[in-house]
Amino acid sequence: MEPDLIQQGVSLLIYGMGTVFVFLTVLVFATKTMSLLVRKFAPQENIAVAANSPSNTTPSSKPNNPDINDDVRSAIKQAIALYRQRK
């Protein structure tokens, strides 16, 4: 092979990888900057909505499911308690 061709290949490799590195670095800083701006200027309505969402309400002690008897319900409660202890 010709040394000139290898030198051009290495030069193109370095130029291409350098370009990709610079682009990705600029992209990371732009994303971080946009994230900071959104946190600073975004309205705080999401916090109030999340506090009142149905997922945060506590379920009743006895759901209206007639298919689950008391033995199954107590087994589920014990399994949940065991899971929370291990967590």
Protein Blocks (a to p, Z undefined) as FASTA:
>chain_A
ZZklmmmmmmmmmmmmmmmmmmmmmmmmmmmmmmmmmmmmpccklmmmmmmpmklpccdf
bdcbfkbcfklmmmmmmmmmmmmmmZZ
